[in-house]
Amino acid sequence: MKYIAALQTAVTGTLPDIEPTPDELDAIEAEMPLILAEVELLDVQISVMDRPFTDLSARRIRRARRRVLAARRDLTNLAVFEVPGVAA
């Protein structure tokens, strides 16, 4: 019988420090409104899947899509104004 437990260290090795850097955390925080808007859109889409499609369902999806677009716009505008070396 051959044991492979001894080979596990060689396969996986030691993991480097995998914690996010402060810059990565700042980027995640800046993208959080977009992430939340996309999650809300997905929730709305899932909630109308098992029901008959009504005008109210269409309105809910339309509003959620507009929130995603607004969050994308805000994030894009934020990124444009924070680029170093570019005059605003």
Order of alpha helices (4+ residues) and beta strands (2+ residues): alpha-alpha-alpha
